């Protein structure tokens, strides 16, 4: 019997997943969690085989939560079930320790297949992502996007994800507004992101937000 923990901040999603898995003779849902800290608490205290994890959890989420789960329960298979279908999210999740990645747009049968696969210690990739992701992971020397930034760009990046405006950053760094705007444009270009909101989401997923920040990317 595969013992499953469901971690998603939406009750209706957990209810739907529980009902879906209840029909499977070889699976049982043993616990649920609605945010990052409770997910960690549950997996530490519950006998379980697979964690089905939403990538965007309140309070603690993204790759930071995946790494924390991995540290607490190295033998536990984590299957990410996410609204994000982009390759980069899957790459970061797998690198952080997830054994599987499945967009929420996937079919119900695919979820059951993925759970059985990761429960056996095998990597599961959504077919639409598999080839693209495999090719990307082969490029071991490819740096994470934020590591491509210069020291000045990294400083501006940190201020942007902390929620500060261009004018506030200019005053903080004692440079012109035009200079900050130029750095901002270069940061978005280097990281292949389209907005500051996307920068914040990237920071959340990679544990890069400053401790005092309360920025909500949603």
CORQUIPE-V775102 format. One line per field, one symbol per residue. psi: psi as a letter, one per 20 degrees, with the letter a starting at -180 (. if undefined). A space follows every 50 residues. Layout:
# CORQUIPE-V775102
psi = ???
This chain:
# CORQUIPE-V775102
psi = poppppoqioghgggggghghhiphjqpoirqqirgghgggghhiporhp oopphnqqgoabhggghggghhmhipppopoqiojqghggghgghijqiq poqiirqghhggggghghhjjqpppphhiggggghghhmhipqqgiiiqr gghhggghhgiijqrghhhghgilrqhggghgggghghghilqirhhhgg gggghjkipqhipkpoi.
